[in-house]
Amino acid sequence: MFQNYLKIALRNFLKYKLDSFLNVTGLVIGMAAALLISLFVKDEYGYDTQWSDAERLYRLQTTWIIEGRDDLELANSSGPIKPALKPYFEGEIEASARLNRFSGVVKLGDNQFRERISMADPEFLDIFDLEIISGDARAALSDHSSIIISERFAEKYFGVQDPLGQTVTLVDLKEEYTVAAVMADLGDNTHLVIDTLIAVNENSPEFGERFTSWNEANNHIYFKLTENGDINAVNERMVDFVDYLLPSSTEGLKNSETNILSCMLAKKLGVKKTIAEIENIDFIELAKSAGIDTIINKKLIAASHIFRFTMKAKVVMFQCLSGMDAEVLEFVVQP
């Protein structure tokens, strides 16, 4: 019986070649599309679900509210928020951690390459259960001289050698780090991209301010809810948390933020030169790093004029410099 059906189908295929070709091609394309769509949907639903208790993991989001403009939403937050999260949301948040990245040079012997360097708090391992192949990851994040590397990084720098106990130099930090653990490479179905991981060092002269300054908003802050924690309850209390945490003198802070963001927007729209009045001195370095061309601070201008008139010599200009113990003086040279 089946052979008869097969013969009839073959005869029809040969008799109506064009129709048969179009039908078969459409069927193949439809099945291939359905398969690809199902694989895509499976990958999307599996994104960042490989972590234990993935449904309890969240990342803090910062929203900058500026009058007259659309809210600016960022996935980054200021470092000082992290240590206050767990005590304030006691019973709701079980662990929190910061993750910060920079592009730095790694040196081993005569070889050096630019790599993604990640810095995290020890609690990062309580939130993301990284697959550790060898070594002790918790010990690595408990001091400032150890490093966790990925399999890809280990193969690139050490080949077939055992990387544990070997040292690499992070040129930007001017420090040598001992490999304390090797982790499995992270897959493509996670937003985390980590090849190296070192402990957060708030006392680092190069990067300490990233974790201690309110002027920096470049940390990914993750937290894990308790088993009975409710994310809606956390969100409802977040506004009060911000009011509790932020410094009290926020008026000048808001004005400085608005001016910086306005200049950043102007730069993005093609303005060649920008000038901003920054009331909060702590924001001056942030404004410089944002590419603002000219910064005006009334306190520094006033201080410069006062110093100028207190000098006995004929000083044409006296300029106070922020962020350093230095002044620039311009004298009138008498013949």
C-alpha positions in Angstrom: 0.0 0.0 0.0 2.8 2.4 1.0 4.6 1.6 -2.2 1.6 2.6 -4.3 1.3 6.0 -2.5 5.0 6.5 -3.1 4.7 5.7 -6.8 1.7 8.1 -7.2 3.6 10.9 -5.4 6.6 10.4 -7.6 4.5 10.4 -10.8 2.8 13.6 -9.7 6.1 15.2 -8.8 7.5 14.4 -12.3 4.3 15.4 -14.1 3.9 18.7 -12.2 7.5 19.6 -11.7 7.1 23.3 -11.1 4.2 23.0 -8.7 5.9 20.2 -6.9 9.2 22.1 -6.6 7.4 25.2 -5.2 5.5 23.1 -2.7 8.5 21.2 -1.5 10.6 24.4 -1.3 8.0 26.2 0.7 7.7 23.3 3.1 11.4 23.1 3.6 11.7 26.9 4.1 8.8 26.9 6.5 10.2 24.0 8.6 13.6 25.6 8.7 12.1 29.0 9.8 10.1 27.3 12.5 13.2 25.4 13.7 15.3 28.6 13.8 12.6 30.6 15.6 12.2 27.8 18.2 16.0 27.8 18.8 16.0 31.6 19.1 13.1 31.6 21.6 14.7 28.8 23.6 18.0 30.8 23.7 16.2 34.0 24.8 14.2 32.3 27.5 17.5 30.6 28.7 19.4 33.9 28.9 21.0 34.3 32.3 19.0 31.4 33.7 22.0 29.2 34.3 22.6 30.7 37.7 21.3 29.1 40.8 18.2 31.0 42.1 18.3 33.1 38.9 14.7 34.2 39.7 16.0 36.0 42.8 18.8 37.9 41.1 18.5 41.6 40.1 20.6 44.5 38.9 20.1 48.0 40.3 19.1 50.6 37.8 19.7 54.3 38.1 17.2 56.9 36.7 18.3 60.5 36.3 15.3 62.8 36.5 15.9 66.1 34.7 13.2 68.8 34.5 12.1 69.4 31.0 13.8 66.3 29.6 13.1 62.6 29.3 14.4 60.5 32.2 17.8 59.0 31.6 17.9 55.4 32.6 21.2 53.7 33.3 22.2 50.1 34.2 25.1 51.6 36.3 25.0 53.0 39.8 27.3 54.7 42.3 29.6 52.5 44.4 28.6 53.8 47.9 25.1 52.4 47.3 26.3 48.8 47.7 27.3 48.6 51.4 24.0 50.3 52.4 21.6 47.9 50.4 21.6 44.9 52.7 21.3 46.7 56.0 18.5 49.0 54.7 16.6 46.2 53.1 17.1 43.7 55.9 15.0 40.6 55.4 14.6 41.4 51.7 18.1 41.3 50.3 20.5 38.5 51.1 23.6 39.6 49.2 24.8 42.5 47.1 28.0 43.1 45.0 29.5 45.6 42.6 31.1 44.7 39.3 33.3 47.2 37.5 35.3 46.8 34.3 38.1 48.5 32.6 40.3 47.9 29.6 43.8 47.3 30.8 47.2 45.9 29.7 48.2 42.4 31.1 51.9 41.6 30.9 53.5 38.2 31.2 57.2 38.1 30.5 57.8 39.8 27.1 54.1 39.4 26.1 51.5 41.9 26.9 47.9 42.3 25.6 45.0 44.6 26.3 42.3 42.7 28.2 38.9 43.3 29.9 39.7 43.5 33.6 36.8 43.0 36.0 36.7 44.0 39.6 34.1 42.6 42.0 33.2 42.3 45.7 33.6 38.9 47.4 29.8 38.6 47.6 29.8 38.4 43.8 30.3 34.7 44.2 27.3 34.4 46.5 25.2 35.8 43.6 26.7 34.2 40.6 27.9 30.6 41.0 30.8 30.7 38.6 32.0 27.2 37.5 35.5 27.0 39.1 37.7 24.4 37.4 40.7 24.7 39.7 41.8 26.8 42.6 39.9 28.8 45.3 37.8 31.6 43.9 36.7 32.9 47.3 40.3 33.2 48.5 41.1 35.1 45.3 38.5 37.7 46.0 39.5 38.0 49.7 42.8 39.8 49.0 44.2 42.3 46.6 47.0 40.3 45.1 45.1 37.3 43.6 43.2 36.9 40.3 40.7 34.6 38.8 41.1 33.9 35.1 39.0 32.1 32.5 40.0 29.0 30.5 40.4 31.1 27.4 42.7 33.5 29.2 44.7 30.6 30.7 45.3 29.0 27.3 46.3 32.3 25.8 48.9 33.2 28.4 50.0 29.9 29.8 49.3 27.3 27.1 49.4 23.8 28.5 51.1 24.9 31.7 49.2 24.9 35.0 48.4 28.6 35.6 47.8 28.3 39.4 50.5 30.1 41.3 51.7 32.0 38.2 51.9 35.7 38.3 50.8 38.4 35.8 51.2 42.1 35.9 48.3 44.5 35.5 50.1 47.5 34.1 47.4 50.0 34.8 47.3 49.0 38.5 51.1 48.8 38.7 50.6 45.5 40.6 51.4 41.8 40.2 48.6 39.3 40.7 48.9 35.6 41.4 46.5 33.3 39.7 44.4 31.7 42.4 41.6 30.1 40.4 40.6 29.2 36.9 36.9 29.4 35.9 35.0 27.9 33.0 34.4 30.3 30.0 31.0 32.0 30.2 28.7 31.2 27.4 27.0 33.5 25.0 23.6 33.3 26.8 24.7 35.7 29.6 25.3 39.4 29.8 28.4 38.8 31.9 31.7 39.0 30.0 34.5 38.1 32.4 38.0 36.9 31.4 39.7 38.1 34.6 38.4 38.9 38.0 40.1 40.7 40.9 38.8 42.0 44.2 37.5 45.5 44.6 40.1 47.8 46.2 38.5 51.0 47.5 42.0 52.2 48.5 43.4 51.9 45.0 45.0 55.2 43.9 44.0 54.4 40.3 40.4 53.1 40.6 39.4 53.6 44.3 37.1 56.5 43.5 35.0 54.3 41.3 33.7 52.6 44.4 33.7 55.4 46.9 32.6 58.5 45.0 29.1 59.6 44.4 30.4 61.4 41.3 31.1 58.0 39.6 28.1 56.0 38.3 29.9 53.1 36.5 29.3 50.1 38.7 26.9 47.3 38.0 25.3 46.6 41.4 23.7 43.2 41.7 21.7 41.9 44.6 20.0 38.6 45.6 16.7 38.5 47.3 16.1 36.3 50.3 13.9 33.3 49.9 11.0 35.3 51.2 12.1 38.6 49.6 9.7 40.5 47.4 11.1 42.7 44.6 8.0 44.8 44.6 8.5 45.7 48.2 12.1 46.7 47.4 11.0 48.9 44.5 8.4 50.6 46.7 11.0 51.5 49.3 13.7 52.5 46.8 12.8 56.2 46.7 13.0 56.4 50.5 16.3 54.6 50.3 17.7 57.2 47.9 16.6 60.0 50.2 18.2 58.3 53.2 21.4 57.6 51.4 22.3 60.7 49.3 24.3 63.5 50.7 22.2 66.3 52.2 23.5 69.2 50.0 21.8 68.0 46.8 20.7 71.4 45.3 24.1 72.2 43.9 24.5 68.5 43.1 21.4 68.6 40.9 22.4 71.7 39.1 25.8 70.3 38.4 24.3 67.1 37.1 21.9 69.0 34.8 24.7 71.1 33.4 27.0 68.1 32.7 24.2 66.1 31.1 23.2 69.1 29.0 26.8 69.5 27.7 27.0 65.7 27.0 23.7 65.9 25.0 25.1 69.0 23.1 28.2 67.1 22.2 26.2 64.2 21.0 24.1 66.5 18.8 27.3 67.9 17.2 28.2 71.0 19.2 32.0 71.4 18.9 32.6 73.4 22.2 30.8 73.1 25.5 30.9 75.2 28.7 29.4 74.3 32.0 29.0 75.9 35.4 29.7 73.3 38.0 28.8 74.3 41.6 30.0 71.1 43.2 33.8 70.9 43.1 33.7 67.2 43.4 32.0 67.1 40.0 34.8 68.9 38.2 36.7 65.7 37.4 33.5 64.0 36.3 32.9 66.9 33.9 36.4 66.7 32.5 36.1 63.0 31.9 32.8 63.7 30.1 34.6 65.8 27.5 33.3 69.2 28.6 35.7 71.8 27.1 35.3 74.7 29.7 34.3 74.4 33.3 33.3 77.4 35.5 33.3 77.1 39.2 32.5 80.3 41.2 34.3 79.1 44.3 37.6 78.6 42.4 37.2 81.9 40.6 36.7 83.8 43.8 39.6 82.0 45.5 41.8 82.9 42.5 41.0 86.6 42.8 41.5 86.7 46.5 44.9 85.0 46.3 45.9 87.4 43.5 45.4 90.4 45.7 47.1 88.9 48.7 50.4 88.4 46.7 53.0 91.2 47.2 54.4 90.8 43.7 52.6 92.1 40.6 50.6 89.1 39.7 48.5 89.4 36.6 46.6 86.1 37.1 46.3 83.5 39.8 44.5 80.2 39.1 43.5 77.6 41.6 43.5 74.1 40.3 41.0 71.5 41.6 42.0 68.0 42.5 45.6 68.8 43.2 47.8 70.9 45.5 49.0 73.4 42.9 48.4 77.0 41.8 49.4 78.7 38.5 50.7 82.3 38.8 51.4 84.8 35.9 53.8 87.6 36.9 54.6 90.9 35.4 58.4 90.9 34.8 60.0 94.3 35.5 63.0 95.3 33.3 
